[in-house]
Amino acid sequence: MLARLDAPIAAIATAPGRGAVGIVRVSGKNIQPVIAALCGRPLKPREATYLPFRAADGSAIDQGLAIHFPAPHSYTGEDVLELQAHGGPVVLQLLLARCLEAGAGMALRVAEPGEFTQRAFLNGKLDLAQAEAVADLIDASTEAAARSATRSLAGEFSAEIHTLRDALVNLRMLVEATLDFPEEEIDFLQKADAVGQLQRLQDNLARVLDRARQGALLREGIQVVIAGQPNAGKSSLLNALAGAELAIVTPVPGTTRDIVRQTIQIEGVPLHVIDTAGLRDSVDQVEQIGIERAWGQIEKADAVLFLHDLTRAGEAAYQAADAGIAAILRDKLAGDVPVVDVWNKADVVPDGAPLPTSPQRGEEPEFPPSPSGGGSGWGHAPVTLSAKTGAGLAALRTRLLEIAGWHAAPEGVFIARERHLQALRRVDAHLMEAAALLALQAQSLDLLAEELRLAQNALSEITGEFTADDLLGVIFSRFCIGK
């Protein structure tokens, strides 16, 4: 593995397809032969030079800018050459092939996905959280997500982790000192206010975890499924939320027979909204397949909008069908998946008409609170709206943000991943155990020291100071080639 990482690498660093400019990147030790072969002369460090890129026979492949970044002042920490040419796929492939040809004697090879950033991490140019932020910035689907990824790339998230780690190391030092000198009359832990230090550490961890949850929400979003009987207005609601005619809308029941997806953003939070086939008993084979797919999406949902037709609320058969759907939802959904009753077509109901009681409300107990901070089950008040006129959509958007658990942190949000949240939760669990052990003091100092050590290891996993090689392989393999 180390020998392979010592070999120089090359790749096309821009996205596939045609463009005005494309970049071929080379990184490694002593890449002067490649520079000489492609550029025909030495390059001044970090200065763009316009020149022809030469083929093996001396002819010009293209003309563009060449920039040499000598180590260690480069993205990867190695010598880096960037060739900025015209962005045609053929031109870039010719340049890459010429680089590989010129570097054959030094074992130059095509880079693997994420290998440039992996080398930046291994050479100390970025920590692991910053390296992941590179990919998150590229993949950001909203402006808020991009800004949060930029904060993480700039090191804000890592700085918070280092602050927690330093406080934890100081606390570990006190405990270890007490273990090393048990005969001393001075109680190191009490004199240094170990209990207070641990409490402040837990408080700071809670704030970091809250900001990380918000960052993970900006990165991942939530999956929201619109479900209900045919002709309740599910496709109309999707179109209204998206602000575009994405799904076909007709008065004919069963129009939607497949899954229609659209990602929308509310206050920068991406919501992946899914329109499904109307839920009913059907003899139509195609519609049956659509209904099966609808239930499949519902089972994977982070939240369900259970849509009802307000104009049919008084029909016994309609209420019975809604009650049947509600019963199946209770069986299929996990207890912490929020379900919101949405009553549509308010524009054709007289003003002041009372909102009907949903068939499952009043008889279904609330589920436990969701870990995300939003409500769960049928604990939410129903929402009345008109997908046709847009009345009530603002209230629904607000409700969706509440369900997602979104609240902008006053000090700013940094991007985070699920593995970061898991690590922070493990830190929290170890610190809670440490607090319980600290109350026992001398009887359990060995166990206390171990809990603090495990908490530090979990923190260090985030920045890569304590990380298994297989985890690194998983992380960087998901990057694009050339990054």
C-alpha positions in Angstrom: 0.0 0.0 0.0 2.8 2.5 1.0 4.8 1.6 -2.1 1.7 2.2 -4.3 1.2 5.6 -2.7 4.8 6.5 -3.4 4.2 6.2 -7.2 3.2 9.4 -9.0 -0.4 9.7 -10.2 -2.3 11.5 -13.0 -5.9 12.1 -13.8 -8.4 14.4 -15.5 -9.5 16.7 -12.7 -12.6 18.2 -14.4 -16.0 16.6 -14.9 -16.6 14.4 -17.9 -18.1 16.1 -20.9 -17.3 19.1 -23.0 -16.3 22.5 -21.6 -14.3 25.6 -22.2 -11.5 24.4 -20.0 -10.4 21.0 -18.7 -7.6 20.2 -16.3 -5.2 17.2 -16.2 -3.4 16.9 -12.9 -0.1 15.1 -12.0 1.2 14.6 -8.5 4.2 12.8 -7.1 7.9 13.1 -6.2 10.2 14.5 -8.9 7.8 14.9 -11.8 10.3 16.9 -13.8 10.4 14.4 -16.6 6.7 14.9 -17.2 7.1 18.7 -17.1 9.9 18.5 -19.6 8.1 16.2 -22.0 4.8 18.1 -22.0 6.0 21.6 -21.7 9.5 21.5 -23.2 11.0 23.7 -20.6 11.2 24.3 -16.8 8.3 26.1 -15.2 8.5 28.9 -12.6 6.9 27.7 -9.3 3.2 28.7 -8.9 3.2 30.8 -12.1 0.9 30.1 -15.0 2.7 29.7 -18.3 1.0 29.7 -21.6 2.6 27.2 -24.0 1.9 24.3 -26.4 1.5 20.8 -24.8 3.8 18.5 -26.8 3.2 15.0 -28.1 6.0 12.5 -28.3 6.9 13.6 -31.9 7.1 17.2 -30.9 3.7 18.3 -32.4 1.3 20.3 -30.3 -1.6 18.4 -28.7 -3.1 21.7 -27.6 -2.2 25.1 -26.2 -3.0 26.2 -22.6 -1.7 27.0 -19.2 0.8 24.9 -17.2 1.3 25.5 -13.5 3.9 23.7 -11.3 3.4 23.6 -7.6 6.6 22.3 -5.9 6.3 20.2 -2.8 5.3 20.8 0.0 3.4 23.9 -1.2 0.7 22.1 -3.1 -2.7 20.5 -2.6 -1.3 17.1 -2.1 2.0 18.1 -0.4 3.9 16.6 -3.4 5.1 18.1 -6.6 2.0 18.9 -8.6 1.6 19.8 -12.3 -1.7 21.1 -13.6 -2.3 21.4 -17.4 -5.3 23.6 -18.2 -6.3 22.9 -21.8 -9.5 23.2 -23.9 -12.2 21.0 -22.3 -12.9 18.5 -25.0 -12.9 14.9 -23.9 -10.5 13.8 -26.7 -8.0 16.5 -26.0 -7.9 15.7 -22.3 -7.5 12.0 -22.9 -4.6 12.7 -25.3 -3.0 14.9 -22.6 -3.5 12.2 -19.9 -2.1 9.5 -22.2 1.0 11.7 -23.0 1.6 12.3 -19.3 1.4 8.5 -18.6 3.8 7.9 -21.5 6.3 10.5 -20.3 6.2 9.2 -16.8 6.4 5.5 -17.6 10.0 5.3 -16.3 8.9 6.6 -12.9 5.8 4.3 -12.7 3.3 7.1 -13.2 -0.2 5.6 -13.1 -3.8 6.8 -13.3 -5.1 8.0 -10.0 -7.8 6.1 -8.1 -11.0 7.9 -6.9 -10.1 10.5 -4.2 -6.4 9.7 -4.3 -5.3 13.3 -4.7 -7.2 14.3 -1.5 -6.1 11.1 0.2 -2.5 12.1 -0.3 -3.3 15.6 1.0 -4.6 13.9 4.1 -1.7 11.5 4.5 0.8 14.4 3.9 -0.8 16.5 6.6 -2.3 19.1 4.3 -5.9 18.3 5.5 -7.3 16.3 8.4 -9.9 13.7 7.6 -12.9 16.0 8.4 -11.5 18.6 6.0 -10.9 16.0 3.3 -14.5 14.8 3.5 -15.6 18.4 3.3 -13.9 18.6 -0.1 -16.3 16.0 -1.5 -19.3 17.5 0.4 -18.6 20.9 -1.2 -18.5 19.3 -4.6 -21.7 17.4 -3.9 -23.6 20.2 -2.1 -27.2 20.4 -3.4 -28.1 23.7 -1.7 -26.3 27.0 -1.0 -26.5 26.4 2.7 -24.9 23.0 2.3 -22.1 24.6 0.3 -21.4 27.3 2.8 -21.4 24.7 5.6 -19.0 22.5 3.7 -16.7 25.6 3.2 -16.7 26.1 7.0 -15.6 22.5 7.5 -13.0 22.7 4.8 -11.6 25.9 6.4 -11.2 23.9 9.6 -14.1 25.1 11.8 -15.4 21.7 12.6 -11.9 20.3 13.2 -11.1 23.3 15.5 -14.2 22.4 17.6 -13.0 18.8 17.8 -9.5 19.8 18.8 -10.9 22.0 21.6 -12.9 19.1 23.0 -9.9 16.9 22.7 -7.6 19.3 24.5 -10.1 19.5 27.4 -10.4 15.8 27.5 -6.6 15.3 27.5 -6.3 17.7 30.4 -9.0 15.7 32.3 -7.2 12.4 31.5 -3.9 13.9 32.9 -5.6 14.7 36.2 -7.0 11.1 36.5 -3.7 9.5 35.5 -1.8 11.7 38.0 -4.2 10.5 40.8 -3.6 6.9 39.7 0.2 7.4 39.6 0.4 9.0 43.1 -2.2 7.4 45.2 -0.2 8.0 48.4 -0.3 11.8 48.0 -2.6 13.5 50.5 -3.7 16.1 47.9 -6.8 15.0 46.0 -5.8 16.0 42.5 -9.3 15.6 41.1 -11.1 17.6 43.7 -8.5 20.4 43.8 -8.6 20.7 40.0 -12.4 20.6 39.9 -12.5 17.5 37.8 -16.3 17.3 38.2 -16.7 20.8 36.9 -14.3 20.2 34.0 -16.2 17.1 32.9 -19.5 19.0 33.1 -18.2 21.8 30.9 -16.8 19.3 28.5 -20.2 17.6 28.2 -21.9 21.0 27.7 -19.5 21.9 24.9 -19.9 18.5 23.3 -23.7 18.9 23.3 -23.3 22.2 21.4 -20.9 20.7 18.9 -23.3 17.7 18.4 -26.2 20.0 17.8 -24.3 21.9 15.1 -23.1 18.6 13.6 -26.7 17.3 13.4 -27.8 20.4 11.5 -24.8 20.0 9.2 -25.7 16.4 8.5 -29.2 17.5 7.8 -27.9 20.0 5.2 -25.8 17.3 3.6 -28.4 14.4 3.6 -31.8 16.0 3.9 -34.8 13.8 4.6 -37.0 11.6 2.5 -40.6 12.7 2.5 -43.3 10.4 1.0 -46.7 11.7 0.0 -49.3 8.9 0.5 -53.0 8.6 0.4 -56.0 7.5 -1.7 -56.3 8.2 -5.4 -57.3 11.8 -6.4 -56.4 13.2 -3.0 -54.1 15.6 -4.8 -50.7 14.0 -4.2 -49.3 14.9 -7.6 -50.7 18.4 -7.3 -49.0 18.8 -3.9 -45.6 17.6 -5.3 -46.0 20.1 -8.1 -46.9 22.9 -5.7 -43.9 22.2 -3.4 -41.5 21.9 -6.3 -42.9 24.9 -8.2 -43.0 23.0 -11.4 -45.3 20.6 -13.3 -43.4 17.4 -12.6 -46.2 14.9 -12.2 -49.3 14.4 -14.4 -52.5 15.6 -12.8 -55.9 14.5 -14.1 -59.4 13.8 -12.5 -58.9 10.1 -13.4 -58.2 8.0 -10.3 -54.9 6.1 -10.5 -53.1 8.4 -12.9 -49.9 8.1 -11.0 -48.6 4.6 -11.3 -44.9 5.0 -10.6 -42.6 6.9 -8.3 -42.0 10.6 -9.0 -39.1 12.2 -7.1 -38.1 15.8 -6.7 -35.6 17.4 -4.3 -36.7 20.7 -3.0 -35.0 23.0 -0.5 -36.6 24.9 2.4 -34.2 27.3 4.1 -31.4 25.4 2.5 -32.4 22.0 3.8 -32.8 19.5 1.0 -36.1 17.5 1.2 -36.4 14.6 -1.2 -40.2 14.5 -1.9 -41.7 11.4 -3.4 -45.1 11.2 -5.1 -46.6 7.7 -5.0 -49.5 5.8 -6.6 -52.9 6.2 -4.8 -53.4 3.5 -2.2 -56.4 1.3 -2.9 -57.5 -2.2 -3.9 -57.1 -2.5 -7.7 -57.4 -5.2 -10.2 -55.2 -3.3 -12.7 -51.9 -5.2 -12.8 -49.9 -2.0 -13.7 -51.5 0.0 -10.9 -50.9 -2.9 -8.5 -47.2 -2.7 -9.2 -47.3 1.1 -8.6 -49.1 0.6 -5.3 -46.5 -2.0 -4.2 -43.7 0.4 -5.0 -45.6 3.1 -3.1 -45.6 0.9 0.1 -41.9 0.2 -0.5 -41.1 3.9 -0.5 -43.3 4.5 2.6 -41.3 1.9 4.5 -38.1 3.7 3.8 -39.4 7.2 4.5 -38.1 9.6 7.1 -41.6 11.3 7.2 -45.0 10.6 5.6 -47.5 13.2 4.5 -50.8 11.3 4.7 -53.0 13.3 2.2 -56.8 13.4 2.5 -59.5 14.9 0.3 -61.3 17.5 2.3 -64.3 17.4 -0.1 -64.9 13.7 0.7 -64.4 13.9 4.4 -68.0 13.2 5.1 -68.2 10.0 3.0 -68.3 6.8 5.2 -66.6 4.7 2.5 -63.8 7.3 2.1 -63.3 7.5 5.9 -63.2 3.7 6.1 -60.5 3.5 3.4 -58.4 6.1 5.1 -58.7 4.2 8.4 -57.5 1.0 6.6 -54.5 2.9 5.2 -53.7 4.3 8.6 -53.8 0.8 10.1 -51.3 -0.4 7.6 -49.1 2.6 8.1 -48.9 1.9 11.8 -47.8 -1.7 11.0 -45.2 -0.8 8.4 -43.6 2.4 9.9 -41.1 2.5 12.7 -42.4 4.2 15.8 -40.3 7.3 15.3 -41.3 8.1 11.7 -43.5 11.2 11.7 -46.8 11.0 10.0 -48.6 14.3 9.2 -52.3 14.4 8.2 -52.7 16.9 5.3 -56.2 17.9 4.3 -56.2 19.1 0.7 -58.6 21.0 -1.5 -59.4 23.7 1.0 -60.2 26.0 -1.9 -63.4 24.2 -2.6 -64.6 23.9 1.0 -66.7 26.8 2.4 -64.9 29.2 4.7 -65.3 28.3 8.4 -66.1 24.6 7.7 -64.7 22.5 10.5 -61.7 20.3 9.9 -62.8 16.7 10.1 -61.2 14.4 12.6 -58.7 12.0 11.0 -59.8 8.4 11.4 -56.6 7.5 13.4 -56.4 10.7 15.5 -57.7 10.4 19.0 -57.2 6.7 19.2 -53.5 6.3 18.3 -51.2 7.2 21.2 -48.2 9.4 20.5 -44.9 7.7 19.7 -41.8 8.5 21.6 -40.0 11.7 20.6 -37.8 11.5 17.5 -34.1 11.6 18.0 -33.9 14.3 15.3 -35.8 16.6 17.6 -39.0 16.6 15.6 -42.3 15.0 16.7 -43.2 11.5 15.7 -46.2 9.3 14.9 -49.6 11.0 14.7 -48.6 13.5 17.4 -48.7 16.4 14.9 -51.7 18.6 14.3 -53.2 18.2 10.8 -52.4 20.8 8.1 -55.1 22.2 5.9 -54.1 23.5 2.5 -54.9 23.9 -1.2 -52.3 22.5 -3.6 -54.1 24.4 -6.4 -54.0 27.9 -4.9 -51.0 27.4 -2.6 -52.9 28.4 0.5 -51.4 26.6 3.5 -48.2 25.6 1.8 -46.1 27.9 4.0 -47.4 26.1 7.1 -46.6 22.7 5.6 -43.1 23.8 4.8 -42.6 25.0 8.4 -44.0 21.7 9.6 -41.5 19.8 7.4 -38.6 21.7 8.9 -39.8 21.0 12.4 -40.1 17.3 11.5 -36.5 17.3 10.1 -35.3 18.9 13.3 -33.9 21.9 11.7 -32.9 25.1 13.5 -30.1 27.2 12.4 -27.3 27.3 15.0 -26.6 30.9 16.0 -22.8 30.4 15.6 -23.1 28.8 12.2 -23.4 25.2 10.9 -20.5 23.1 9.6 -21.1 20.1 7.3 -21.1 16.7 9.0 -21.6 13.1 8.1 -23.3 10.2 9.8 -20.0 8.8 10.9 -19.2 12.1 12.7 -22.5 11.9 14.5 -21.9 8.3 15.5 -18.5 9.2 16.9 -19.8 12.2 18.8 -22.6 10.0 20.3 -20.0 7.5 21.4 -18.0 10.3 23.1 -21.2 11.4 24.8 -21.9 7.9 26.1 -18.3 7.5 27.4 -18.5 10.9 29.1 -21.8 10.0 30.8 -20.2 6.8 32.1 -17.2 8.7 33.2 -19.4 11.2 35.1 -21.0 8.3 37.0 -17.6 6.8 37.8 -16.2 10.1 38.9 -18.8 10.2 41.6 -17.2 7.1 43.1 -13.7 8.5 42.8 -11.0 6.3 44.2 -13.0 3.1 43.9 -13.2 3.3 40.1 -10.3 5.5 38.8 -9.0 2.7 36.5 -12.4 2.5 34.8 -12.8 6.3 34.7 -9.4 6.6 33.0 -10.5 3.9 30.4 -13.8 5.7 29.6 -11.9 9.0 29.0 -9.4 7.2 26.8 -12.2 5.7 24.7 -13.9 9.1 24.5 -10.6 10.6 23.1 -10.2 7.8 20.6 -13.8 8.4 19.3 -13.1 12.1 18.9 -9.8 11.4 17.1 -11.7 9.2 14.6 -13.4 12.4 13.2 -10.2 14.1 12.3 -8.3 10.9 11.3 -5.8 10.9 14.2 -7.1 7.5 15.2 -8.7 5.8 12.2 -8.6 2.3 10.7 -7.1 2.0 7.2 -10.3 0.2 5.9 -12.3 3.3 6.9 -10.0 5.5 4.9 -10.5 3.2 1.9 -14.2 3.6 2.1 -14.2 7.3 2.5 -11.8 8.2 -0.4 -13.3 5.6 -2.8 -16.5 7.6 -2.9 -14.7 10.7 -4.2 -14.6 11.4 -7.9 -11.5 10.5 -10.0 -9.2 13.5 -10.2 -10.0 14.9 -6.7 
